[in-house]
């Protein structure tokens, strides 16, 4: 009995130690977010007080009020939301159809073509930006939001979705697809009625990564967009810096609001995303 009791105590101590370590790591990871939020609630003079105030004495919402009065901020927010949502939707749609073809339809050179698609992911975006800029300029798409949508959907974003969904579709038994074909269902019918509903976890993974990448993208909007009315949020945040310095109180307020859509998307997809990670063997 004493031996069993000592073993239980050791397990209890180890468990407590694990939770303490996890809590400490969580606090360290959450601290930048906490600092961003409390800085957004400080005045421009409080930000540079030394030593820094972890718990500000005077909380103000004037930063958000000033941000709301800055109407272009909502334009930046809308542009980013539009680009991220459109890209996420069409990447899932097109990648889902293409992934089904590579996973369930046998045709000559299927694996070789898929390797060529994956090879495109290894090309840095900086390499193709200049020729892509000239190509978009010839068709009149420079300084248009579609310049951030079409190249991403049919480029690296689409290939990423293709890879994730194809790997999941391979695990779906072929008997289901063959049974649907015997019942007279077309390939598109199989995709939207059988395969895609079974791949919700993989779709959630694609949506989260695509939305986050498009939401945080800075390089391509900087190259392709010139009108402030077409700026996305990362470019809009850069507008708060000028010769007089960076308006950190507005940057932090805007950054706090900018995290809400990302947190919302992750919250909506987190269950399926965790299922996808569990199925992939990642812990």
C-alpha positions as CSV (number, residue, x, y, z in Angstrom):
1,X,0.0,0.0,0.0
2,X,2.8,2.4,0.9
3,X,4.5,1.6,-2.4
4,X,1.3,2.4,-4.4
5,X,0.8,5.6,-2.4
6,X,4.3,6.8,-3.2
7,X,3.8,6.0,-6.9
8,X,0.6,8.0,-6.9
9,X,2.2,10.9,-5.2
10,X,5.1,10.9,-7.8
11,X,2.5,10.9,-10.6
12,X,0.6,13.7,-9.0
13,X,3.8,15.8,-8.6
14,X,4.8,15.1,-12.1
15,X,1.3,16.1,-13.4
16,X,1.4,19.3,-11.3
17,X,4.9,20.1,-12.6
18,X,3.7,19.5,-16.2
19,X,0.7,21.8,-15.8
20,X,2.9,24.5,-14.2
21,X,5.3,24.4,-17.1
22,X,2.5,24.5,-19.6
23,X,0.9,27.5,-17.8
24,X,4.2,29.3,-17.8
25,X,4.7,28.7,-21.5
26,X,1.2,29.8,-22.2
27,X,1.7,33.1,-20.3
28,X,4.9,33.7,-22.2
29,X,3.1,33.2,-25.5
30,X,0.1,35.3,-24.5
31,X,2.2,38.2,-23.2
32,X,2.7,39.9,-26.6
33,X,-1.0,39.8,-27.2
34,X,-1.7,41.2,-23.7
35,X,0.9,43.9,-24.2
36,X,-0.7,44.9,-27.5
37,X,-4.2,45.1,-26.0
38,X,-3.1,47.2,-22.9
39,X,-1.0,49.5,-25.1
40,X,-4.1,50.1,-27.3
41,X,-5.8,51.3,-24.1
42,X,-3.0,53.8,-23.2
43,X,-2.5,57.4,-24.3
44,X,0.4,58.3,-26.5
45,X,2.3,59.6,-23.5
46,X,1.7,56.6,-21.3
47,X,3.2,54.2,-23.8
48,X,6.8,55.5,-23.3
49,X,6.6,55.7,-19.5
50,X,9.6,54.0,-17.8
51,X,9.3,51.5,-16.2
52,X,6.5,50.2,-18.4
53,X,3.1,49.8,-16.8
54,X,1.8,46.2,-17.0
55,X,-1.4,47.4,-15.5
56,X,-2.2,50.9,-16.7
57,X,-3.7,53.3,-14.1
58,X,-5.7,55.2,-16.7
59,X,-7.5,53.3,-19.4
60,X,-8.7,55.3,-22.4
61,X,-10.6,54.3,-25.6
62,X,-9.6,57.5,-27.4
63,X,-7.3,55.4,-29.6
64,X,-10.2,53.4,-31.0
65,X,-12.3,56.5,-31.3
66,X,-9.6,58.2,-33.4
67,X,-9.3,55.0,-35.4
68,X,-13.0,54.9,-36.1
69,X,-12.9,58.5,-37.3
70,X,-10.1,57.4,-39.6
71,X,-12.5,56.1,-42.3
72,X,-9.8,54.7,-44.4
73,X,-9.1,52.1,-41.7
74,X,-12.4,50.5,-42.4
75,X,-11.6,50.5,-46.1
76,X,-8.4,48.7,-45.4
77,X,-10.2,46.2,-43.1
78,X,-12.8,45.5,-45.8
79,X,-10.2,45.0,-48.5
80,X,-8.3,42.5,-46.4
81,X,-11.5,40.7,-45.4
82,X,-12.7,40.6,-49.1
83,X,-9.4,39.2,-50.4
84,X,-9.0,36.7,-47.6
85,X,-12.6,35.3,-47.8
86,X,-12.6,35.1,-51.7
87,X,-9.2,33.4,-51.7
88,X,-10.2,30.9,-49.0
89,X,-13.5,30.0,-50.7
90,X,-12.2,29.5,-54.3
91,X,-9.0,27.8,-53.1
92,X,-11.1,25.2,-51.2
93,X,-13.5,24.9,-54.2
94,X,-10.9,24.6,-57.0
95,X,-8.4,22.6,-54.9
96,X,-11.1,20.2,-53.8
97,X,-12.1,19.4,-57.4
98,X,-8.4,19.1,-58.5
99,X,-7.4,17.0,-55.5
100,X,-10.2,14.6,-56.3
101,X,-8.9,14.2,-59.8
102,X,-5.4,13.5,-58.6
103,X,-6.5,11.1,-55.8
104,X,-9.4,9.1,-57.3
105,X,-9.1,9.4,-61.1
106,X,-6.4,7.3,-62.8
107,X,-4.8,9.0,-65.9
108,X,-1.4,8.9,-67.5
109,X,1.3,11.0,-65.8
110,X,-0.8,11.7,-62.7
111,X,2.0,11.6,-60.2
112,X,4.5,13.4,-62.5
113,X,2.0,16.3,-63.0
114,X,1.4,16.4,-59.2
115,X,5.1,16.7,-58.6
116,X,5.4,19.6,-61.0
117,X,2.6,21.3,-59.0
118,X,4.5,20.8,-55.8
119,X,7.7,22.1,-57.4
120,X,5.9,25.4,-57.8
121,X,5.7,25.7,-54.0
122,X,9.5,25.7,-53.9
123,X,9.9,28.8,-56.0
124,X,10.2,32.0,-53.8
125,X,7.4,34.5,-54.4
126,X,10.1,37.2,-55.0
127,X,11.3,35.4,-58.1
128,X,7.9,35.5,-59.9
129,X,6.8,38.9,-58.6
130,X,8.4,41.0,-61.4
131,X,7.1,39.0,-64.4
132,X,3.8,38.7,-62.7
133,X,3.6,42.4,-62.2
134,X,4.3,43.0,-66.0
135,X,1.7,40.4,-66.9
136,X,-0.9,41.9,-64.7
137,X,-0.1,45.3,-66.1
138,X,-0.7,44.2,-69.6
139,X,-4.3,43.1,-68.8
140,X,-5.0,46.1,-66.6
141,X,-5.1,44.3,-63.2
142,X,-2.4,46.3,-61.5
143,X,-3.8,48.4,-58.6
144,X,-6.8,46.1,-58.5
145,X,-7.8,43.7,-55.7
146,X,-8.1,40.9,-58.2
147,X,-4.3,41.0,-58.6
148,X,-4.2,39.6,-55.0
149,X,-6.9,37.0,-55.7
150,X,-6.4,35.2,-59.0
151,X,-2.6,34.7,-58.8
152,X,-3.0,33.3,-55.3
153,X,-6.0,31.0,-56.1
154,X,-4.2,29.5,-59.1
155,X,-0.7,29.8,-57.7
156,X,0.9,28.9,-54.4
157,X,-2.4,29.1,-52.4
158,X,-4.2,26.7,-54.7
159,X,-1.2,24.2,-54.8
160,X,-1.1,24.2,-51.0
161,X,-4.8,23.4,-50.8
162,X,-4.4,20.8,-53.5
163,X,-1.6,19.1,-51.5
164,X,-3.6,19.0,-48.2
165,X,-6.9,17.9,-49.7
166,X,-5.3,15.3,-52.0
167,X,-3.5,13.6,-49.0
168,X,-6.8,13.4,-47.2
169,X,-8.8,12.2,-50.2
170,X,-6.4,9.3,-50.7
171,X,-7.5,7.9,-47.3
172,X,-11.2,7.8,-48.4
173,X,-12.1,4.3,-49.6
174,X,-12.4,3.9,-53.3
175,X,-15.5,1.7,-52.7
176,X,-17.5,4.8,-51.8
177,X,-16.7,6.5,-55.0
178,X,-17.3,3.4,-57.1
179,X,-20.7,2.8,-55.4
180,X,-21.7,6.4,-56.2
181,X,-20.6,5.9,-59.8
182,X,-22.7,2.8,-60.1
183,X,-25.7,4.7,-58.8
184,X,-25.2,7.2,-61.6
185,X,-23.4,10.0,-59.7
186,X,-21.0,12.1,-61.7
187,X,-17.5,13.0,-60.6
188,X,-18.6,16.5,-59.5
189,X,-21.5,14.9,-57.6
190,X,-19.1,12.6,-55.8
191,X,-16.9,15.6,-54.9
192,X,-19.6,17.7,-53.4
193,X,-21.9,15.0,-52.0
194,X,-19.4,12.4,-50.7
195,X,-15.8,13.5,-50.6
196,X,-16.0,17.1,-49.5
197,X,-18.4,16.5,-46.6
198,X,-16.0,13.8,-45.3
199,X,-13.0,16.2,-45.6
200,X,-14.3,18.9,-43.2
201,X,-11.1,18.7,-41.1
202,X,-8.8,19.0,-44.1
203,X,-10.9,21.9,-45.4
204,X,-10.7,23.6,-42.1
205,X,-6.9,23.4,-42.2
206,X,-6.8,24.9,-45.7
207,X,-9.2,27.7,-44.7
208,X,-7.2,28.6,-41.5
209,X,-3.9,28.7,-43.3
210,X,-5.2,30.5,-46.4
211,X,-7.1,33.1,-44.5
212,X,-4.2,33.8,-42.2
213,X,-1.6,34.0,-45.0
214,X,-3.8,36.4,-47.1
215,X,-4.7,38.5,-44.1
216,X,-1.1,39.0,-43.1
217,X,0.3,39.3,-46.6
218,X,2.4,42.5,-47.0
219,X,4.8,42.0,-49.9
220,X,2.5,41.5,-52.8
221,X,0.0,44.3,-51.9
222,X,3.0,46.6,-51.5
223,X,4.0,45.8,-55.1
224,X,0.7,45.5,-56.9
225,X,-1.4,48.2,-55.2
226,X,-0.8,52.0,-55.4
227,X,-4.1,53.6,-54.5
228,X,-4.8,54.0,-50.8
229,X,-8.4,53.0,-51.4
230,X,-7.2,49.6,-52.4
231,X,-4.8,49.1,-49.6
232,X,-5.1,46.0,-47.4
233,X,-4.7,46.1,-43.6
234,X,-1.0,45.4,-43.4
235,X,-0.4,48.4,-45.8
236,X,-2.8,50.4,-43.8
237,X,-1.0,49.8,-40.6
238,X,2.2,51.0,-42.3
239,X,0.5,54.3,-43.0
240,X,0.5,55.1,-39.3
241,X,4.3,55.7,-39.6
242,X,5.6,58.9,-41.1
243,X,8.5,61.4,-40.7
244,X,7.3,62.3,-37.2
245,X,7.6,58.7,-36.0
246,X,5.2,55.8,-35.5
247,X,1.9,56.3,-33.9
248,X,2.1,53.3,-31.7
249,X,-1.1,53.9,-29.8
250,X,-3.0,53.7,-33.2
251,X,-1.0,50.8,-34.5
252,X,-1.8,48.8,-31.4
253,X,-5.4,49.7,-31.5
254,X,-5.6,48.7,-35.2
255,X,-3.7,45.5,-34.6
256,X,-6.1,44.6,-31.7
257,X,-9.0,45.0,-34.1
258,X,-7.2,43.2,-36.8
259,X,-6.8,40.0,-34.7
260,X,-10.5,39.6,-34.3
261,X,-11.2,38.1,-37.7
262,X,-8.3,35.7,-37.4
263,X,-9.5,34.6,-34.0
264,X,-13.1,34.2,-35.3
265,X,-12.0,32.0,-38.2
266,X,-9.8,29.8,-35.9
267,X,-12.6,29.6,-33.4
268,X,-15.1,28.5,-36.0
269,X,-12.7,25.9,-37.5
270,X,-10.7,24.8,-34.4
271,X,-12.5,21.5,-33.8
272,X,-12.0,20.3,-37.3
273,X,-8.5,21.7,-37.4
274,X,-7.6,19.7,-34.2
275,X,-9.1,16.6,-35.7
276,X,-7.0,17.1,-38.8
277,X,-3.8,17.4,-36.8
278,X,-4.7,14.3,-34.8
279,X,-5.3,12.3,-37.9
280,X,-1.9,13.4,-39.3
281,X,-0.2,12.2,-36.2
282,X,0.9,15.7,-35.0
283,X,0.6,16.2,-31.3
